[in-house]
Amino acid sequence: MNDEILTAFRGHTRLARGTRAELEADLAPLGPHPEGLLVFSDTTGRETDLNLTGAAPTPQRGRPKLGVKAREVTLLPRHWDWLARQRGGASAALRRLVEEARRAEAAQGPEATDRAYRFMSNMAGDLAGFEDAARALYAGDEPGFSAATSDWPPDIRDHALFLGPFP
């Protein structure tokens, strides 16, 4: 199950934010190819597509290949005890912990800067102050970024800030 969070825009207005399944259900009334609809991954800042046709995706037969690899993990007894009490058992708990750590890591540093830049390039590349905003973004200059984006549509400015490296 993919729980990646996406954000949908129509023009410069944010329409919705949620998982792929949530957005597909919420935005399906707009029709299969709504004009001006752009959807972005909050994880990567890249544009993505939704299935708004209302047709269910073709189910896979059998167990999907997940690329699972069994490897040895050495933990103290108290760690194993804690893992055994977690929902889904030790493997599921470890996968959740790793995914949470990956998301937290992605929210900081160069990934966040690149993620914000990808979104900005697509949604604000033709707006006044874009070049100054990009320079401030990569310089880690939050006041400069805020100044450069002050005249942008609020939903675009706020989402770029949300995706970016600024606390």
C-alpha positions as CSV (number, residue, x, y, z in Angstrom):
1,M,0.0,0.0,0.0
2,N,1.4,3.4,-1.0
3,D,0.7,6.0,1.6
4,E,2.5,8.8,-0.2
5,I,0.9,12.2,0.3
6,L,0.0,14.2,-2.8
7,T,-1.2,17.8,-3.3
8,A,-3.5,18.8,-6.1
9,F,-3.7,22.3,-7.7
10,R,-5.9,23.8,-10.3
11,G,-4.2,26.9,-11.6
12,H,-2.7,28.6,-8.5
13,T,-5.2,27.2,-6.1
14,R,-4.7,24.2,-3.9
15,L,-7.7,21.9,-4.3
16,A,-6.8,18.9,-2.0
17,R,-4.1,17.0,-0.2
18,G,-4.1,13.3,0.7
19,T,-3.2,9.9,-0.4
20,R,-3.5,8.9,-4.1
21,A,-6.7,6.9,-3.3
22,E,-8.2,9.9,-1.4
23,L,-7.5,12.3,-4.1
24,E,-8.8,10.1,-6.8
25,A,-12.0,9.7,-4.9
26,D,-12.3,13.4,-4.1
27,L,-11.4,14.7,-7.6
28,A,-13.2,12.1,-9.7
29,P,-16.3,14.4,-10.1
30,L,-14.0,16.8,-12.1
31,G,-13.9,14.2,-14.9
32,P,-11.1,12.1,-16.3
33,H,-9.0,14.9,-17.6
34,P,-9.8,18.2,-15.7
35,E,-8.3,21.2,-17.3
36,G,-5.5,22.8,-15.3
37,L,-5.3,20.1,-12.7
38,L,-1.7,19.4,-11.6
39,V,-0.8,16.9,-8.8
40,F,2.5,16.8,-7.0
41,S,4.2,14.3,-4.7
42,D,4.9,15.9,-1.3
43,T,7.8,13.4,-1.1
44,T,9.6,14.4,-4.3
45,G,8.0,17.6,-5.5
46,R,7.5,15.9,-8.9
47,E,4.3,16.1,-10.9
48,T,2.3,12.8,-10.9
49,D,-0.9,11.6,-12.5
50,L,-4.2,10.4,-11.0
51,N,-6.7,7.9,-12.3
52,L,-9.9,10.0,-12.4
53,T,-11.8,7.7,-14.8
54,G,-13.5,5.9,-12.0
55,A,-12.2,2.6,-13.3
56,A,-10.6,0.4,-10.7
57,P,-6.9,-0.5,-11.4
58,T,-6.4,-4.0,-12.7
59,P,-5.8,-6.2,-9.7
60,Q,-2.6,-8.3,-9.6
61,R,-2.8,-12.0,-9.3
62,G,-0.9,-13.7,-6.6
63,R,1.5,-12.1,-4.2
64,P,3.2,-9.1,-5.6
65,K,7.0,-9.2,-5.7
66,L,8.0,-6.8,-3.0
67,G,11.7,-7.3,-3.2
68,V,11.8,-8.5,0.4
69,K,15.3,-9.7,1.5
70,A,15.8,-11.7,4.7
71,R,18.9,-10.5,6.6
72,E,20.2,-10.9,10.1
73,V,19.5,-8.2,12.6
74,T,21.2,-8.2,16.1
75,L,19.3,-6.5,18.9
76,L,19.2,-6.7,22.6
77,P,16.5,-8.8,24.3
78,R,14.6,-5.7,25.4
79,H,14.5,-4.5,21.8
80,W,13.1,-7.9,20.7
81,D,10.5,-7.8,23.5
82,W,9.4,-4.3,22.4
83,L,9.2,-5.4,18.8
84,A,7.2,-8.5,19.6
85,R,4.5,-6.3,21.3
86,Q,4.1,-4.1,18.2
87,R,1.2,-4.3,15.7
88,G,2.1,-6.7,12.9
89,G,5.1,-8.1,14.7
90,A,8.8,-7.3,14.5
91,S,9.2,-7.1,10.8
92,A,6.3,-4.7,10.3
93,A,7.4,-2.6,13.2
94,L,10.9,-2.3,11.8
95,R,9.6,-1.4,8.3
96,R,7.4,1.4,9.9
97,L,10.4,2.7,11.9
98,V,12.6,2.8,8.8
99,E,9.9,4.5,6.7
100,E,9.3,7.1,9.4
101,A,13.1,7.8,9.6
102,R,13.3,8.0,5.8
103,R,10.5,10.6,5.7
104,A,12.0,12.6,8.5
105,E,15.4,12.5,6.7
106,A,13.8,13.5,3.4
107,A,12.1,16.5,5.1
108,Q,15.5,18.0,5.7
109,G,18.6,18.9,3.8
110,P,19.2,18.9,0.0
111,E,16.3,16.6,-0.7
112,A,13.9,19.2,0.7
113,T,15.5,22.0,-1.3
114,D,15.3,20.0,-4.5
115,R,11.8,18.9,-3.8
116,A,10.7,22.6,-3.3
117,Y,12.6,23.6,-6.4
118,R,10.9,21.0,-8.6
119,F,7.5,22.2,-7.4
120,M,8.4,25.9,-7.8
121,S,9.8,25.4,-11.3
122,N,6.5,23.8,-12.4
123,M,4.1,26.1,-10.6
124,A,6.0,29.4,-10.2
125,G,8.6,29.4,-12.9
126,D,6.9,32.3,-14.7
127,L,6.1,34.3,-11.6
128,A,7.9,37.5,-10.6
129,G,10.7,36.8,-8.2
130,F,11.2,33.1,-9.2
131,E,15.0,33.5,-9.8
132,D,15.5,35.3,-6.5
133,A,13.4,32.7,-4.7
134,A,15.4,29.9,-6.2
135,R,18.7,31.5,-5.2
136,A,17.4,32.1,-1.6
137,L,16.1,28.5,-1.4
138,Y,19.5,27.0,-2.3
139,A,21.3,29.5,0.0
140,G,19.1,28.6,2.9
141,D,18.0,32.2,3.2
142,E,14.4,32.0,4.5
143,P,13.9,35.8,4.8
144,G,15.1,36.2,1.3
145,F,12.9,33.4,0.1
146,S,9.9,35.0,1.9
147,A,10.6,38.4,0.4
148,A,11.0,36.9,-3.2
149,T,7.7,35.0,-2.9
150,S,5.7,37.6,-1.1
151,D,3.7,38.5,-4.2
152,W,3.1,34.9,-5.3
153,P,-0.4,33.3,-5.0
154,P,-0.7,32.2,-1.3
155,D,-1.3,28.5,-2.1
156,I,1.9,28.3,-4.3
157,R,4.0,30.2,-1.8
158,D,2.8,28.2,1.2
159,H,3.3,24.9,-0.5
160,A,6.8,25.8,-1.6
161,L,7.6,26.7,2.0
162,F,6.0,23.5,3.2
163,L,8.1,21.4,0.9
164,G,11.3,23.3,1.5
165,P,14.1,23.0,4.0
166,F,13.0,25.9,6.2
167,P,11.6,24.9,9.7
